[in-house]
Amino acid sequence: MTDGPPDSLIPYDEIVQDALRAVVGRVIGQVEKSGLPGSHHFYITFKTQAPGVDIPRHLTERYPDEMTIVIQNRYWDLHVSPTHFEVGLSFNQVGSKLVIPFAAITAFQDPAVDFALHFSAQADNQEPEEIHPPENDPVVRQVEDGSNVVSVDFTRKK
């Protein structure tokens, strides 16, 4: 027996992170259709080297690992798909188009309402962890003999 909790064979963390990334996609999708309501604005942090990220070379050189963008007043051509979003932003007065997969996002914040989500970066090229067989007893199927009688002994041993 180990002292820590058993390893889960169900990837709960991954499932939860995927669901929370869907929240980000849904929020950005609403902004795509209706614009930013009120004082809402977003800080989105992502891994610049993640698979599917497409940003200008000068941004990759300046931010070789991680970058945060702000979607607030000056953005354009916002498009959302099930796997990524695209947005036009200005950097030093130069317009740039960015393509960011939801899997590359490590943080999403809306400071207007003090809302934040943090993620582990997903990498498509990561080897899946080895899944060990369960250590509990195997399921034993009882052979049905047609009997529904159960014997119970209520006597107490002395």
SVG drawing of the C-alpha trace seen along z (x, -y; Angstrom):
<svg xmlns="http://www.w3.org/2000/svg" viewBox="-35 -53 49 77">
<polyline fill="none" stroke="black" stroke-width="0.4" points="0.0,0.0 1.1,-3.6 0.6,-6.5 -0.8,-8.8 -4.1,-8.6 -4.3,-6.0 -3.6,-7.1 -6.7,-7.6 -7.3,-5.7 -9.8,-8.3 -8.0,-11.6 -10.1,-13.9 -7.7,-16.8 -7.6,-16.7 -11.4,-16.4 -11.9,-19.4 -9.3,-21.5 -10.9,-20.7 -14.3,-21.8 -12.8,-25.0 -11.2,-25.7 -14.6,-25.3 -15.8,-28.1 -13.1,-30.3 -14.2,-29.4 -17.8,-30.1 -17.0,-33.5 -14.8,-34.5 -17.5,-33.2 -20.1,-35.5 -17.7,-38.4 -17.2,-37.5 -21.0,-37.8 -21.8,-40.8 -18.6,-42.6 -17.3,-43.1 -20.1,-44.1 -19.6,-46.9 -16.1,-47.1 -15.3,-43.4 -11.8,-42.8 -9.6,-39.7 -6.0,-38.9 -5.1,-35.7 -1.8,-34.0 -0.6,-31.2 2.4,-29.1 4.0,-30.7 5.7,-27.4 2.6,-25.2 1.3,-23.3 -1.0,-25.3 0.0,-28.7 0.6,-31.1 2.0,-34.5 4.4,-36.8 8.1,-35.9 9.0,-39.1 6.5,-38.2 8.0,-34.6 11.5,-36.1 10.4,-38.5 8.3,-35.9 10.0,-32.6 7.9,-30.7 4.8,-32.5 2.9,-35.6 -0.1,-37.5 -2.5,-39.5 -5.2,-41.9 -8.6,-41.9 -10.1,-45.2 -10.4,-48.3 -8.3,-47.6 -8.8,-44.2 -10.3,-43.1 -11.2,-40.1 -12.1,-37.9 -13.1,-34.4 -13.7,-31.4 -13.6,-27.7 -14.1,-24.7 -10.3,-24.3 -8.8,-27.8 -9.5,-31.5 -8.0,-34.1 -7.7,-37.8 -6.0,-40.9 -4.1,-43.0 -1.6,-45.9 2.0,-45.6 4.0,-48.8 1.6,-50.3 1.9,-47.3 -1.2,-45.1 -0.7,-41.4 -3.0,-38.4 -2.7,-35.7 -4.0,-32.2 -4.2,-30.6 -5.4,-27.1 -7.4,-26.7 -5.0,-24.0 -2.1,-26.5 -3.9,-28.8 -2.4,-28.8 -4.4,-31.6 -7.6,-33.6 -8.7,-36.6 -11.5,-39.1 -10.3,-41.8 -13.6,-43.7 -15.3,-41.0 -12.3,-39.4 -12.7,-36.1 -9.6,-34.0 -8.8,-30.5 -5.4,-28.8 -4.5,-25.8 -1.7,-23.4 -0.4,-23.7 -1.4,-20.8 1.1,-19.4 0.1,-17.2 3.5,-15.7 3.6,-14.5 3.7,-10.8 0.6,-9.5 1.4,-8.3 1.4,-4.5 -1.9,-3.3 -1.4,-0.6 -3.9,2.2 -6.2,1.7 -4.9,3.2 -8.3,4.1 -9.7,7.6 -11.1,8.7 -14.8,8.9 -16.1,12.4 -19.3,13.3 -21.5,15.7 -23.0,18.6 -26.7,18.3 -28.3,21.6 -31.9,20.2 -32.0,19.9 -32.9,16.7 -32.3,18.0 -29.7,16.3 -28.5,18.0 -28.0,15.6 -26.7,16.9 -27.7,14.5 -26.4,16.6 -23.6,15.1 -20.5,17.1 -19.3,17.3"/>
</svg>
